[in-house]
Amino acid sequence: MNAAQKAQMQSGKGFIAALDQSGGSTPKALSLYGVMPEDYSGDEAMFQAMHDMRARIIMADAFTSERVIGAILFERTMDGEIGGKPVADVLWQDRGVVPFLKIDKGLEDTAQGVQLLKPMPELDALLARAAKAGIFGTKERSVIHEANSDGIEAVVAQQFEVAKTVCAAGLVPIIEPEVNIHSESKAEAETMLAEAVQKHLDKLSADELVMLKVTLPEQVGLYDGVSDHPNMLRVVALSGGYSVDEASARLARNHKMIASFSRALTEGLNVKMSDAEFNTALGGNIDKIYDASVA
């Protein structure tokens, strides 16, 4: 584990940029950026357009470690290059931003009010590639739709099982059990989730460090106890469909969480913007998210 990267993730001021939209969410993310389905033909062209968007964000003047302390990458982005240099190296060596990798392969169908991770049969090989590429940690996302205690326990147990495999590979896992912001039992589900996470944290060995990425909670400070756990490197928040203003306002009330936003980060960006316009728009989003993260 890189000691400088660990220190930056543990106590650095700023937030984690989520640049890890995958196959299913890519067309929507591109269309919000002004690249429509008729503008590309086939998956390769679609993913190239997404890579170009991510590269533009990473290389923007506003995207530096003064505000952005980490970035989560899609596997294709990790395998790609910016200016002939591997993306993870560009992030850490040139921008001072700690690289993470999204490792999940999508979600199972809903059962017991939750969606578990699909199987990851090639996980060990992927983790080895990630470590070789200079990746610091991983991210794996499940979804909770309702306050079903059995379902939530299944999500958390599976997440921690994956986390132990990630730790064994020398990486730091970001456990992400997202609670649907439209859930009618969101607050109750979040209380159950916090209790389940605390229970599983207590079972980790001293050298198994994890991070937690969660939906901005209804109860302010709900995850403060989890944040203080010796095995918890950092608790971060996902925007979950909230606008950048709503997400930032909610985050500012939770003092032991920083942001790991995706949609809120790219809000208002357009492929047709000049570099100056793009940097101004991105910089405005970064400033809002940063301010809420360090409030």
C-alpha positions in Angstrom: 0.0 0.0 0.0 1.3 3.4 -1.0 1.8 5.4 2.3 1.3 8.8 0.7 -1.9 7.7 -1.0 -3.2 6.2 2.3 -2.5 9.4 4.1 -4.2 11.5 1.4 -7.3 9.2 1.5 -7.4 9.2 5.3 -7.1 12.9 6.0 -6.8 14.8 2.8 -9.1 17.8 2.2 -11.3 17.3 -0.8 -13.5 14.7 -2.4 -13.4 11.6 -4.7 -14.5 12.0 -8.3 -16.6 9.1 -9.5 -15.6 8.6 -13.2 -16.7 5.0 -13.4 -20.0 4.9 -15.4 -20.1 1.5 -17.1 -21.9 -0.1 -20.0 -25.5 0.3 -18.9 -25.2 3.9 -17.7 -22.8 5.2 -20.4 -25.4 6.2 -23.0 -27.2 8.3 -20.5 -24.0 9.9 -19.2 -22.9 10.7 -22.8 -26.3 12.2 -23.7 -26.2 14.5 -20.7 -22.8 15.6 -22.0 -24.3 16.3 -25.5 -23.1 13.1 -27.2 -26.2 11.4 -28.5 -26.6 7.8 -29.6 -26.6 8.8 -33.3 -23.2 10.4 -32.8 -21.4 7.0 -32.5 -21.8 3.5 -33.9 -21.2 0.5 -31.7 -19.8 -0.1 -28.2 -16.2 0.7 -29.1 -17.1 4.1 -30.4 -19.4 4.7 -27.4 -16.6 3.8 -24.9 -14.1 5.9 -26.8 -16.4 8.9 -26.5 -16.7 8.2 -22.8 -13.0 7.9 -22.4 -12.5 11.3 -24.2 -15.0 12.9 -21.8 -13.2 11.4 -18.8 -9.8 12.5 -20.1 -11.0 16.0 -20.6 -12.2 16.1 -17.0 -8.9 14.7 -15.7 -6.8 17.1 -17.6 -9.0 20.2 -16.9 -7.2 23.0 -14.9 -9.7 22.6 -12.0 -9.1 18.9 -11.6 -6.2 18.8 -9.2 -5.4 17.4 -5.8 -6.1 20.7 -4.2 -9.7 19.7 -4.3 -10.0 16.3 -5.8 -8.1 13.7 -3.7 -9.2 10.5 -5.5 -10.9 9.3 -8.6 -12.8 6.0 -9.4 -12.1 4.6 -12.8 -14.0 2.2 -15.0 -11.9 -0.9 -16.1 -11.6 0.4 -19.7 -10.3 3.7 -18.4 -7.7 2.0 -16.3 -6.5 0.1 -19.3 -6.5 3.3 -21.4 -4.1 6.1 -21.8 -4.1 9.9 -21.8 -1.4 11.4 -24.0 0.3 8.1 -24.3 0.5 7.5 -20.5 -1.5 5.1 -18.4 -4.5 6.8 -16.8 -3.6 5.8 -13.2 -0.1 7.2 -13.7 -1.6 10.5 -15.1 -3.8 10.7 -12.1 -1.2 10.1 -9.4 2.0 11.4 -10.9 0.7 14.4 -12.9 -2.4 15.4 -11.0 -1.8 14.1 -7.4 -5.1 12.2 -7.4 -5.3 8.7 -5.9 -6.7 6.2 -8.4 -9.4 3.6 -7.6 -11.1 1.0 -9.8 -14.7 -0.1 -10.1 -14.6 -3.9 -9.9 -18.3 -5.0 -9.8 -20.0 -6.6 -12.8 -23.4 -5.2 -12.2 -26.4 -6.1 -10.0 -28.6 -9.2 -9.5 -32.3 -8.8 -9.8 -34.1 -7.4 -6.8 -34.8 -9.9 -4.0 -35.6 -9.2 -0.3 -35.7 -5.5 -1.2 -32.1 -5.3 -2.4 -29.8 -6.0 -5.3 -26.7 -8.0 -4.6 -23.5 -8.0 -6.6 -23.3 -10.3 -9.6 -20.6 -13.0 -9.4 -17.0 -11.8 -10.1 -15.3 -15.0 -11.3 -12.2 -13.1 -12.6 -11.8 -10.9 -9.5 -8.3 -12.2 -8.4 -6.9 -11.6 -11.9 -8.5 -8.1 -12.1 -7.1 -7.2 -8.7 -3.6 -8.3 -9.7 -3.8 -6.1 -12.9 -5.1 -3.2 -10.8 -2.2 -3.5 -8.3 0.3 -3.6 -11.2 -1.3 -0.6 -12.8 -0.8 1.5 -9.6 -4.4 1.4 -8.4 -4.8 2.1 -4.7 -8.3 0.7 -4.1 -11.5 -0.6 -5.5 -15.2 0.1 -5.5 -18.1 -2.3 -5.6 -21.8 -1.2 -5.6 -24.9 -2.9 -4.3 -28.4 -1.3 -4.0 -30.9 -1.3 -1.1 -34.5 -0.4 -2.1 -36.3 -1.0 1.2 -35.8 -1.6 4.9 -35.6 -5.4 4.8 -33.3 -6.5 7.5 -32.4 -9.9 5.9 -31.8 -8.2 2.5 -29.6 -5.5 4.1 -27.6 -8.1 6.0 -27.1 -10.1 2.8 -25.8 -7.0 1.0 -23.4 -6.0 3.8 -22.1 -9.6 4.3 -21.4 -10.0 0.6 -19.7 -6.6 0.4 -17.4 -7.5 3.3 -16.6 -10.9 1.8 -15.4 -9.1 -1.4 -13.6 -6.5 0.7 -11.5 -9.1 2.4 -10.4 -10.5 -1.0 -9.5 -6.9 -2.0 -7.5 -6.3 1.2 -5.7 -9.6 0.6 -4.6 -8.3 -2.8 -3.0 -5.2 -1.1 -5.8 -2.8 -2.1 -8.3 -0.8 -0.1 -12.0 -1.5 -0.9 -14.7 1.1 -1.1 -17.8 -0.8 0.1 -20.8 0.8 -1.6 -24.3 -0.3 -0.4 -26.3 2.5 -2.0 -29.8 3.2 -0.5 -32.2 4.3 -3.2 -33.1 7.9 -2.6 -36.7 7.2 -3.7 -37.2 4.4 -1.2 -40.3 4.9 1.0 -38.4 3.4 3.9 -35.0 5.2 3.3 -34.4 6.4 6.8 -35.2 3.0 8.4 -33.1 1.2 5.8 -30.1 3.5 6.5 -30.4 2.8 10.3 -30.3 -0.9 9.6 -27.4 -0.4 7.2 -25.3 1.5 9.7 -25.8 -1.2 12.3 -24.9 -4.0 9.9 -21.7 -2.2 8.7 -20.6 -1.6 12.3 -21.1 -5.3 13.1 -19.0 -6.4 10.2 -16.3 -3.8 10.8 -15.8 -5.3 14.2 -15.0 -8.7 12.6 -12.1 -7.4 10.5 -8.4 -7.9 11.4 -6.4 -4.9 12.3 -4.7 -4.7 8.9 -7.9 -4.9 6.9 -8.7 -1.3 6.1 -11.9 -0.3 4.2 -13.8 2.7 3.0 -17.5 3.1 2.9 -19.6 4.9 0.2 -23.2 5.5 1.1 -26.2 7.6 0.1 -26.5 10.9 1.9 -28.6 9.9 5.0 -31.8 11.3 6.3 -30.4 11.3 9.8 -27.5 13.8 10.1 -24.4 12.2 11.5 -25.8 8.6 11.1 -22.4 7.2 10.0 -20.2 9.2 12.5 -19.6 6.1 14.6 -18.7 4.0 11.5 -16.3 6.8 10.5 -14.5 6.6 13.8 -13.9 2.8 13.6 -10.2 1.9 13.5 -10.7 -0.2 10.3 -12.5 2.7 8.5 -10.2 4.8 6.3 -12.9 7.2 5.2 -16.7 7.5 4.7 -17.7 9.1 1.5 -21.1 10.0 0.0 -22.6 9.3 -3.4 -24.9 11.9 -5.0 -27.5 9.2 -5.8 -29.5 11.4 -8.3 -29.6 14.5 -6.2 -28.6 17.7 -8.0 -25.2 19.1 -7.2 -26.8 21.8 -5.0 -29.0 19.3 -3.1 -26.2 16.8 -2.7 -23.8 19.5 -1.5 -26.3 20.9 1.0 -27.0 17.4 2.5 -23.3 16.6 2.6 -22.4 19.9 4.4 -24.5 18.7 7.3 -22.6 15.5 7.7 -19.2 16.5 9.0 -17.4 13.1 8.9 -18.2 12.4 5.3 -16.7 13.7 2.0 -18.2 13.5 -1.4 -17.7 10.8 -4.1 -20.0 12.3 -6.7 -20.6 11.3 -10.4 -23.6 12.9 -11.9 -23.3 16.0 -9.7 -19.7 16.4 -10.8 -20.5 16.4 -14.5 -23.7 18.5 -14.2 -23.9 21.1 -17.0 -20.8 19.9 -18.9 -21.2 19.7 -22.7 -19.0 18.3 -25.4 -19.4 21.5 -27.5 -18.0 23.8 -24.8 -14.7 25.5 -25.4 -12.0 24.4 -23.0 -12.4 27.7 -21.1 -16.2 27.2 -20.8 -15.7 23.5 -19.8 -13.1 24.4 -17.1 -15.4 27.1 -15.7 -18.4 24.8 -15.5 -16.4 21.9 -14.1 -14.6 24.2 -11.7 -17.9 25.5 -10.4 -19.1 22.0 -9.6 -15.8 21.1 -8.1 -15.9 24.2 -5.8 -19.4 23.4 -4.6 -18.5 19.7 -3.9 -15.2 20.6 -2.2 -16.8 23.2 0.0 -19.4 20.8 1.2 -16.8 18.1 1.8 -14.6 20.3 4.0 -17.5 22.3 5.7 
